[in-house]
Amino acid sequence: MRASNVIYEMGRELGETVAALSAKTDIKAQAKERIEDTKAAIADKRDEALGKAREISPDSVAAAASTGGQKARQNPLPLAVAGAFAAGLRIGRLLARRGD
């Protein structure tokens, strides 16, 4: 191999190394790539959620709400206990904030 070919090959390898190091240290480009990846993932999740929401018809939602209401009227104790628990949590947090 001639010296000029060796020099050319070494220069090419050095250029590739510099390009690779430059890409690793380019924080702005890495951040943009992560943002794009995140946007794509969010769009996929959104599309999936919309698809599931379209599968549920308004009639089935109304029926489920009606069934839940009927069960609450038949046995109001669990609903009352849950409401009292939620109210207690809220009051506890408000009182804790006052103490700070």
C-alpha positions in Angstrom: 0.0 0.0 0.0 1.3 3.4 -0.9 1.9 6.1 1.7 -0.7 8.4 0.1 -3.4 5.6 0.4 -2.5 5.1 4.1 -2.7 8.8 4.8 -6.1 9.0 2.9 -7.5 6.1 4.9 -6.3 7.5 8.2 -7.9 10.9 7.4 -11.2 9.2 6.5 -11.2 7.2 9.8 -10.3 10.4 11.7 -13.2 12.2 10.0 -15.6 9.4 11.0 -14.4 9.5 14.6 -14.7 13.3 14.8 -18.3 13.0 13.3 -19.2 10.4 15.9 -17.8 12.4 18.8 -19.6 15.5 17.5 -22.9 13.7 17.4 -22.4 12.4 21.0 -21.7 15.9 22.3 -24.5 17.6 20.4 -26.9 18.0 23.3 -29.3 20.1 21.4 -29.7 17.5 18.6 -30.1 14.7 21.2 -32.8 16.7 23.0 -34.7 17.3 19.7 -34.5 13.6 19.0 -35.9 12.7 22.4 -38.7 15.3 22.0 -39.6 13.9 18.6 -39.6 10.3 20.1 -41.8 11.5 22.9 -44.2 13.3 20.6 -44.5 10.1 18.5 -45.2 8.0 21.6 -47.8 10.4 22.9 -49.5 10.5 19.5 -49.6 6.7 19.4 -51.1 6.6 22.9 -53.6 9.3 22.0 -54.7 7.4 18.9 -55.0 4.2 20.9 -57.2 6.0 23.6 -59.4 7.6 20.9 -59.9 4.2 19.3 -61.0 2.7 22.6 -63.3 5.7 23.3 -64.9 5.3 19.9 -65.6 1.6 20.6 -67.6 2.6 23.7 -70.9 4.0 22.5 -72.8 6.6 24.4 -75.6 4.1 25.0 -73.2 1.8 26.9 -71.9 4.7 29.0 -75.4 5.8 29.9 -76.3 2.2 30.8 -73.3 1.8 33.0 -74.1 5.1 34.8 -77.7 4.0 35.2 -76.6 0.7 36.7 -74.2 2.4 39.0 -76.9 4.8 40.2 -79.3 1.9 40.8 -76.7 0.0 42.9 -75.9 3.2 44.9 -79.7 3.6 45.6 -80.0 0.0 46.6 -77.0 0.0 49.0 -76.0 3.6 49.9 -73.6 2.6 52.7 -70.4 2.0 50.6 -71.0 5.3 48.8 -71.5 7.2 52.1 -68.3 5.6 53.5 -66.3 6.6 50.5 -67.7 10.1 50.6 -66.9 10.5 54.3 -63.4 9.2 53.7 -62.8 11.6 50.9 -64.1 14.5 53.0 -61.9 13.5 55.9 -58.8 13.4 53.6 -59.7 16.9 52.3 -60.2 18.4 55.7 -57.0 16.8 56.9 -55.0 18.3 54.1 -56.6 21.7 54.7 -55.8 21.6 58.4 -52.2 20.4 57.7 -51.7 23.4 55.4 -52.9 25.8 58.0 -50.4 24.3 60.5 -47.4 25.0 58.1 
